[in-house]
Amino acid sequence: MLTTNELARYQRHLTLPQFGKSGQEKLKASKVLVVGSGGLGSPVLLYLAAAGVGTIGIVDFDQVDETNLQRQVLFQQSDIGKSKSQLAADKLKALNPYIEVAVYETRLTSKNALEVLKGYDLIIDGTDNFPTRYLINDACTMLGKPFVYGSIFRFEGQVAVFNYRNGPTYRDLYPEPPEPESVPNCAEGGVIGVLPGIIGSMQANEAIKVLAKIGEPLTGKILIFDALNMQSRIIKINRNKNAPVIEKLIDYEEFCYGAKTTKTMKEITVQELKSLQESGEDFQLLDVREPHEYDIANLNGELIPMQQVPEAGEKIARDKKVVVHCRSGARSAQAIQYWESKYGLDNLYNLKGGILEWAREIDPEMQQY
């Protein structure tokens, strides 16, 4: 039941045809888990909290970085370095004291996904990588829970509702992940700052429709939005008869990126790299970031952006140690994995923590990066 204060707060909802008091009570009784509180998660969380969804769970183990602030509207300059999920929870409670917020300051994995997701009515994907997306889909399929999907890249966004009323799942749309080097992430390809606000708001809208049982959710179809020309189109998604039956959760890093190189990949710390430089030892330093990132701050490495990784095999030394780095270590790990699997190289070392760690530990003047 809605309290007197809630009846006043949600008045604009209560006067809506097809929504009314019953719709608001359904929202209050609902539990929604949002995986990721960044670009997509920020508007999703804000609008679900404002709308009065009774319980909101937030899964995010990341900290606020200055590059987030161009699009992640939950955070501000003074939040840099702080926990995203804890900040998000505090801001949602300040926005709406009548809701409950649960925080999972951890990485969602095959080991904990079923336990984390089982207590929620609906899951919203605010992530930016394929392993977590497939994990969310498969866990939702096993648990019988609807999953609101969102994706952004450069000027284009996508929204869909999967696994709703026996409708198609994410695997019906994408049975297999793309080649790792074929799809740059936002750090590599960029994203216009307002796009996650648009797509995240659409995700929140779909969630509210499903929870309040109104309208026609985007099940069995995907909306594709182009921010450059303000055009959108809806494409039908059919069930894929050849899609696998999901009976257990798997290693999604391996599924999306190949062999389990992340556990055995050789690493070098920033302190070790500094000693290597000072020793005068002959080694090769490769930087797989984008040119604009290199211009902001660099370690004088040879620039090979991720899009060029598949064609850059001949540039890699075979007779000496090769240190590969990016901003945080994620892209360089993918590049090493690709080069090791394609060329059988065993002289590649990933710079642990990337140039961010270098700025923290070695060169404070780079902190603005």
Long-range contacts (C-beta under 8 A, 24 or more apart in sequence): 1-25, 2-28, 3-98, 5-98, 6-52, 6-98, 9-52, 9-96, 9-98, 10-51, 10-52, 13-51, 13-52, 18-214, 18-215, 19-212, 19-214, 23-212, 23-213, 23-214, 24-52, 24-212, 26-211, 26-212, 26-213, 27-51, 27-52, 27-53, 27-54, 27-208, 27-211, 27-212, 28-52, 28-53, 28-54, 29-54, 30-54, 30-55, 30-121, 30-122, 30-211, 31-55, 31-56, 31-57, 31-119, 31-120, 31-121, 31-122, 32-56, 32-57, 32-120, 32-121, 32-122, 32-123, 32-124, 32-207, 32-211, 33-57, 33-58, 33-59, 33-116, 33-117, 33-120, 33-122, 33-123, 33-124, 34-58, 34-59, 34-123, 34-124, 34-126, 35-59, 35-60, 35-108, 35-123, 35-124, 35-125, 35-126, 35-127, 35-132, 35-136, 36-60, 36-125, 36-126, 36-127, 36-128, 37-72, 37-74, 37-84, 37-85, 37-88, 37-126, 38-62, 38-68, 38-71, 38-72, 38-84, 38-126, 38-128, 38-196, 39-68, 39-71, 39-72, 39-126, 39-128, 39-152, 39-186, 39-191, 39-195, 39-196, 39-200, 40-125, 40-126, 40-127, 40-150, 40-152, 40-196, 40-199, 40-200, 40-203, 41-72, 41-74, 41-88, 41-124, 41-126, 41-200, 42-71, 42-72, 42-73, 42-74, 42-75, 42-88, 42-196, 42-197, 42-200, 43-73, 43-196, 43-197, 43-200, 43-201, 43-203, 43-204, 44-124, 44-126, 44-150, 44-200, 44-201, 44-203, 44-204, 44-207, 45-74, 45-88, 45-92, 46-73, 46-74, 46-91, 46-92, 46-95, 47-200, 47-201, 47-204, 47-205, 48-204, 48-207, 48-208, 49-92, 49-95, 49-96, 49-99, 49-101, 50-95, 50-96, 51-204, 51-208, 52-96, 52-98, 52-99, 53-99, 53-207, 53-208, 53-211, 54-99, 54-100, 55-99, 55-100, 55-101, 55-102, 55-120, 56-92, 56-99, 56-100, 56-101, 56-102, 57-101, 57-102, 57-103, 57-104, 57-116, 57-119, 57-120, 58-85, 58-88, 58-89, 58-101, 58-102, 58-103, 58-104, 59-85, 59-104, 59-106, 59-108, 59-116, 60-84, 60-85, 60-88, 60-104, 60-105, 61-85, 61-105, 61-106, 61-107, 66-368, 67-187, 70-193, 71-191, 71-193, 71-194, 71-195, 71-196, 71-197, 72-196, 73-197, 108-132, 108-135, 108-136, 109-135, 110-135, 110-249, 110-250, 110-251, 110-252, 113-139, 113-249, 114-139, 114-142, 114-143, 114-249, 117-143, 117-145, 118-143, 120-145, 121-145, 121-211, 122-146, 122-147, 122-148, 122-207, 122-210, 122-211, 123-147, 123-148, 124-148, 124-150, 124-203, 124-204, 124-207, 125-149, 125-150, 126-150, 126-200, 126-203, 128-152, 128-185, 128-186, 129-185, 129-256, 130-177, 130-178, 130-183, 130-252, 130-256, 131-252, 131-253, 131-255, 131-256, 131-257, 132-252, 133-170, 134-170, 134-171, 134-177, 134-252, 134-255, 134-256, 135-249, 135-252, 136-170, 137-162, 137-163, 137-169, 137-170, 137-171, 138-171, 138-246, 138-249, 138-250, 139-249, 140-169, 141-169, 141-171, 141-246, 142-246, 142-247, 142-248, 142-249, 146-210, 146-219, 148-203, 148-206, 148-207, 148-210, 149-203, 149-222, 150-199, 150-200, 150-202, 150-203, 151-199, 152-186, 152-191, 152-195, 152-196, 152-199, 153-183, 153-184, 153-186, 153-189, 153-191, 154-189, 154-190, 154-191, 154-192, 155-192, 155-195, 155-226, 155-227, 155-228, 156-195, 156-224, 156-225, 156-226, 156-227, 157-195, 157-196, 157-198, 157-199, 157-202, 157-224, 157-225, 157-227, 158-199, 158-222, 158-223, 158-224, 158-225, 159-199, 159-202, 159-203, 159-206, 159-218, 159-222, 159-223, 159-225, 160-218, 160-219, 160-221, 160-222, 160-223, 160-237, 161-206, 161-210, 161-217, 161-218, 161-219, 162-219, 164-210, 164-217, 164-219, 165-219, 167-219, 167-220, 167-239, 168-219, 168-220, 168-237, 168-238, 168-239, 168-240, 169-243, 171-240, 171-243, 171-244, 171-246, 172-237, 172-238, 172-239, 172-240, 172-243, 173-222, 173-237, 175-240, 175-242, 175-243, 175-244, 177-255, 177-256, 180-256, 180-257, 180-258, 180-334, 180-337, 180-338, 181-306, 181-307, 181-309, 181-310, 181-334, 181-338, 184-306, 184-307, 185-331, 187-290, 187-327, 187-331, 188-289, 188-290, 188-305, 188-306, 188-307, 188-331, 192-227, 194-227, 195-227, 198-225, 198-227, 199-225, 257-334, 257-337, 258-337, 258-341, 259-337, 259-341, 261-333, 261-336, 261-337, 261-340, 261-341, 262-333, 262-337, 265-333, 265-336, 265-337, 265-350, 266-348, 266-349, 266-350, 267-349, 267-350, 267-351, 267-352, 268-323, 268-349, 268-350, 268-351, 268-352, 269-351, 269-352, 269-353, 269-357, 270-351, 270-352, 270-353, 270-357, 270-358, 270-361, 270-362, 271-361, 271-362, 273-299, 273-323, 273-351, 273-358, 274-362, 276-321, 276-323, 281-321, 282-320, 283-320, 283-321, 283-322, 283-323, 284-316, 284-317, 284-320, 284-321, 284-322, 284-323, 285-322, 285-323, 285-325, 286-315, 286-316, 286-322, 286-323, 286-324, 286-325, 286-332, 286-335, 287-324, 287-325, 287-326, 288-324, 288-325, 288-326, 288-331, 288-332, 288-335, 289-326, 289-327, 289-331, 289-355, 293-327, 296-369, 297-355, 297-359, 297-366, 297-368, 297-369, 298-355, 299-325, 299-355, 299-358, 301-325, 304-335, 306-331, 306-334, 306-335, 309-334, 309-335, 309-338, 309-339, 310-338, 313-339, 313-342, 313-343, 316-343, 316-345, 316-348, 317-347, 318-345, 318-347, 320-347, 321-347, 321-349, 322-347, 322-348, 322-349, 323-349, 323-350, 323-351, 324-348, 324-349, 324-350, 324-351, 325-350, 325-351, 325-354, 325-355, 326-354, 326-355, 327-354, 327-355, 327-356, 328-353, 328-354, 328-356, 328-357, 329-353, 329-354, 329-357, 330-354
